[in-house]
Amino acid sequence: MRKYVLILGASYLGCGIAAEPVAADKPKQKKESTKKTEEPLVLDMLTIKAQKSNIDQPFGSYLDHSQIALARTAISDTAQMFKGTPGMSFSSGGGISSRPIIHGMADDRLRVQVDGMNLISACANHMNPALSYVSPSSVLSAQVLAGITPVSMGGDSIGGTIRVNSADPEFAEAGAAPLLKGQASTFYRTNGDARGGNIAASIANEHAELKYTGSTVQSRNYKAGGNFTTQNTKNGNDVVASSAYKSENQSLSLALRNDDHLAVIKVGQQNIPYQAFPNVRMDMTGDDSWFANVFTKSNFDWGNIETRAYHEDAQHKMNFLEDKGGPTRNMPMDTHGVNQGLSVKANIDVTNKHLLTVGSEYQRYRLDDWWDPIGPNAMIMMQGPGPFWNINSGKRDRIDLFAEWEGRWNRQWLTQLGARVGAVEMNAGDVMDYGVITPEARIVNSQNKKQTDINIDWTALTRYTPNDMQTYELGAARKTRSPNLYERFAWSRGRTMGMMTMPMSMFMNNWVGDGNGYVGDINLKPEVAHTVSATANWHDANQEDWETKITPFYTHIENYIDAKLCQPGNGVTCASPSNGFNLLQLANFDAYLFGVDVSGSKRLFENVKYGSFFGKTGLNYVRGKNNDSGGNLYQQMPFNATVALEHQRDGWSNTIETQIVAPKTDVQVVRLEPKTAGYALLNLRSSYTWKHLRIDGGIDNVFDKNYALPLGGTYIGEVSSPGTAVPGMGRSFNVGMTVNY
């Protein structure tokens, strides 16, 4: 008889519980028998180690696959896929360009990674945030780390981390026929006449996979639940003007593997012919970008090494689309951003219970932002004779070193400590005002723009699991973010003509959707956030019947970058004009935020005939204050809750969901932030999966409720007057179909 001995050793497996190493004694040899017997065959010891996958990071939330699949039919904005995730809300923009907010912090205060690339918005109005570069159909997994992010997952952010990834490579079995897979889907939504589709196809053998993905989506202006303004002239008063969009995405990837080594090369391209913005004075009239992303991973006896190199090139154009007066109004604005990154990370298995992660990241970013003259009569409009240089040869380079130690002492205790040191160097070239070196431009050009920040981050996390029904987490962190290029180098307070100053250039720099004008400050200091957060999670032993999760948090921020009324500078007065909007300048302040996230679920009923019924709920509260001004921080979501009843039976999945939002009364006065009334929305969703076919249907805002978006900014889709908030979408019937083969 032959004897086979296979010993498996695992480290960092499961959800917060380390797999105990398997102890195996050397097999004892049998004493020789007087009878002739077959000598036993003993194989060499084989140890298979599984590296930490980060799926059970403290304070982390993952979207499940059913949530991702359903979102592809209901939305075209990838950021909105995270709706319902504890601690998250959204700042509206274009139809595919809303910006996620985690615990009251948005935009560049978050680290957003798409397939490991740290993407940056290349626009004075941040029309192309990181998640706008990936379509919902390309997302297979998505993770949110709210507030406290391990240093190994990124720096230069203070609010949290969002990571979205496309599908991992899938190879054929050894000796098997080539693996062919594909997917095609299409959808339609009645509100806005939104429609689109996507395809994906791959072929693989045991060593290589080639995959193509493509998607397209377009929509007209959407309608609110009723009349919200009486000032629209080109559209009905229930139409949210400047909300139409169109986008096309394509990507091609090649994955190669050999024994313990994997390499993935991916290239992609995005074309956005147009995307209108109801809360920005400009519209996107073109956005062409492409990227190349190379990832490698090599496994060794002691751990693994991961490397990544990427290049992203974005050509962005702004002007006025029809709702804002185009083509009779004309003000071309161009941006060219080049984003390059390189990272190396080693995961070292010090012991079966301790993991050491060390690495380095480098990011190189270049930005040009210029506004072309409009013709021979441009001098009359102060838009000539040459270009206006908003940012010329903008430079932002960051290099970081980090080390992180994680110990899984036993089934009850996990600890994680990390430190990260980074240097951010920024600079910009000379500027001009439509070909004219004005006195203001001359002063700006004489200044030393070079800035170097040394940023230090640390995190300390612990998790205690006393039994199968309880988990407790506690974390503290110091996180730092340097200003972006616009915050430091947006320079113009407007051209002076006689006794008048025309502040048009300030209104063209607005990345928060409030309609006001902005100027930056070269001497802004980096933001430093000190965060304390805890989580208590109670659930049944098998985590299938019920769960309750509570996460309170508190963050104090030194040098928080906020706005104040513009003061005279560089020889230019800065009084706000008579149109009701303010001229603002950025400055450092002391600020704090606190709040709580609560979520829960319960299996209500289950039998073979009727299926399973689940109740789910989540509520969020956040409050942000500026200690120096005494005012509120901008775009803080009011108290909100979601209650849902879910039903599953065989291939059917159905959801009845109610979203409740309290009135927004804590607004930021200096930004003229609109107050909004409370509201409740009812949404219905259903899907059926049968073999290779999935059909989705739903109704959003069933009762066609007219409501304003608390974080939508100021409506300037057709008109430019403060006080009107951007309305939410009215009733929409949504259908979709997906075929897998």
Steps between C-alpha positions, in 0.01 A plus 500: 500500500629846413488777756473870404570775750383852411551774756326832450620805692283811478551851627264799510189322382134562576327801646714613789599147609842360425513140392697298749812344353481127446748303704615181334744249634723310270319176403628202693656225294356152535720222635614254237270202467599151426265524207598690192289818484498808282716778648281804591546812283539815708473832314699805598325756717308759297411827672246730337472852643219743435593864528279754671233607251387814687139378484471521877671831569372676811241771420466363146176456303460295183224513243357156439475373145119522487514867598755571227300311236176679584668842495606456138138531388390777737797740468776612264701681766751259658520704822128440556564126521600565862158642591397342827857433614540613863654846525469589132314780323544676165566844359315531171659604174441375149310181427809282536715725719365526854764501772481262797513640853615292797416632848465854369821508293506490120703531183879514551457428870428141395737252340317349201668211322381342176679171436776626729546834319477818711302722264483882511238739362642716219253789501450835674147383582596137574265375228701177462538353850675166534191276487374665181780322312348155555153383397281302743506203263878465546486479880517151650605586857482821702624587848461798731729570794332778695716735699792276593696351210805278558816678384570220252190604302596857425591842629435866420138468616318560827141382450527135398561274203287363217630215289324363193637215291410323183492121481814305585648290219346156456706226339413159358587184686825331405453286193143621446357670193521881479257678732255727317282739699290802422225732612264741327246727665271789419275729704246780468375757753197714417606814688739677268455233233823345630626194314817306453671166502826317537682195371788293635680205345805298601701202385755321717720196526687392810770767459334802333170688489393767250194708588308787337232718661297783353206711616293798394232710667312818418215699650301817443421746777314330783176618656436584863190377683325829423563868427795632699567830321313758295811636329573229241449633147646227276343211696191435708514605864513134606806432281841508667683686227864421424476138614544315168807284433662236281798277574690217332760271660723225362780288646722210399701289743756224471580281802794259514589250770780254553527297819509761779508808279217708356510802268200703380525767230190712447434794269181701474341802340207726591315746281239739642362710211294709741392515863298791632516616862195656674710643788801636306521804272676296231427169325728224380520518122754224463710270713741253342724292720702182477700294744750216521526294819756224566476282811723211610488265797759238592458247781793365698545280805522809721206696351447697180595815311253718312595772253290742299579764239237712328464794263184703452451782249187721510405771248205694636294780341234732646262750345127576503251243376158602373322545835761753613491697173739317273595552223408869527709512818856386453782454748724205413701356788753217460679276746771240444598277789762224506496267800773239548558264790734227618466283810683206654362306798631192678287286733731303727378207708713552810318213668170324450340770713691814402513680169734788415414720201756748369503704183534823313281706266584773252246719319586758235227741390517776237219743418444779249178703520452772238211689342534589132405844362172505308584709194605836357251694716605319815649811660149643540409207721844485658545158341806575290726555326677191644411213735420529868732273699315379806776249587814482287728198533344394828706240682410275792738216587457268796728226632415288805658227710290285733521205736213312660496214746197282557469241774226243528585374843220249530136461405405796721760770436627685195725807512638718224756781521633704210698810415537689173733787410445698181639802321280711270667753272288752307579777255352695207621728221423857399144608426326763288151645460392432140840581362550803725749514787276701731638654822343210690662243271836677536481475881395133483787420262750662735400269786684181588236235431705197596359327807623185675297320766624219723197296603496241780217250547446226754221259581429272796218247476381212712219247471365281782277202424398347835270242339314416182234763565700815579776708343641829630740731316687809618728719292691826510682671216691807393453572129633785287397649165687765304293754300425427136631716215187717476488564873854637492536652153159634385624859497275756330270740685393648165619765259463865604359743244491856626309497829351155436634149561356220287522179709396262220814288544412428865158358407667257260683334793235316701535134596223496763191591294389808697511760221753722678843611380829378646866592523768279654794565729858394430576484872225258601619240751419128477191379684572274799215285629495318834229233500363264763242241400344189650269227377281254688356214296250249644367213291388138511770233504468415130447865392193400303206599721558844653764772541536842665796729442576838660795725408550835678788724388669830577754692288689817586667671203786746524540740204166396348470671159177699500369821345465858620400825329766609256737772616703742283823341382769535234382855433137403426192576707271206554149621579216260422291608198135597511370175347454343843794259492817539703865525411693272734858416580639185656670498840598263778267457799452275799203263459341184635246239393315234694217258439377143503408226251248233595392203291308181562333204334264219606364188332125545547358187342611202295342187355524297184175628347538876552876543521697726736409846630762733647464837666791743465558850633774758519527850638772765491567823684793739456568851629787724395605835649764763425646593841654826377198644320240328718310397187401165354712305257375475143295207363434309821222246449207538742373203696383231259375142516420217263254220576464207260310172475674242282354178364682212332356182354683283251606740223282788622628795702270788602552814707272766646710791625419822679756781523438765767698827520458770765488873414839659440518808720870497597640672191817696430404866476812632325440261209127587488417132538124446449286351774290202395181339630479145625357228280426128468533295180364156414693279256410157362745255340473148366723258313478147366796278412455192285804307382690752284236775505430774755210746473479810722215742555421777743325826577693780666306769687170313462282795609690753283602701806632852437806550722833683509838329529658597836850481349411593142631855514336801336289466186641701209387273218336789315514788745766634737346608827575364847245327718359223277631153579542241226190276507510123512371274227128432467341165431688268266417154367815295448552175309810303411611168361832316531613188315802299615660238284 
